[in-house]
């Protein structure tokens, strides 16, 4: 039988962490170069990156909040 440890798996933390780091780096690069690359496509990309960052944070926070009630 598998027991719930209450701690997210290492691969989940590393994967979401690297994903957030890459997306934040992309957003910073776009912010620095914004006056040269401003377009509707850039706005869509930044919004998409921010939504993925938020979803990664929610995954990490939600992973620690799941508890299975076991009735014996």
N, C-alpha and C positions, 0 to 999 in steps of 0.2 A: 504494500500500500504506500501511496505517496502522501507526504504530509506537507501542508502549506507552511512555508517558512516566514512569510510576511515581508520578505526582502525581494525586490525585483532581481531578475537574473542579470548576470554580468554582461551577457551579450546584448540584452535590452538596453542597459545603461550606456554601454560603449557605443552601440549603434545609434541610439537617439542623441547621444552627446556629440558624436562626430557629425551627424546630420545637422544638428543645430549649429555647430561650429562652422561648417561649410556654408550654410545658408546665411548666417550672420556675416561672414566674410564677404559673400556675394552682395548682401545689402549694403555693407560699408563701401565696397568698391563702386556700386551704383550711386551711392550718395556722394562720393567724391567726384565722380565723373558725370553727375546728373546734368549739368548745363550742356554737355556735348552729346549725350545719348537720350535726351528727353523725347519720348514718343509714347503712343498709346500702348505699344508692345512692352515697353519698359515698365510702365505703370502696372500692367497686368502681371508681369514677372515679379515685381516687388510685392504686390498683394498676394500672389501665390506663395512666395517664400515666407512671408509673415504668417500666412495661414498654416503652412506646414510646421513652422517653428512652434506656433501655438498648439497644434495637434500633438507634436512630440512632447511638449511640456505636460499636456493633459494626460498623455499615455503614461509618462513617468509618475505623475502625481496619482493618477487613478490606479496604477498597478499596486501601490502601497495601501490603497484604501479598500481592497477587495478582501472580504472575509467570508468564508463559507461556514454557515451554521450547520453543525452536525447534531442531530437529535439521536440520542441513544435510548 
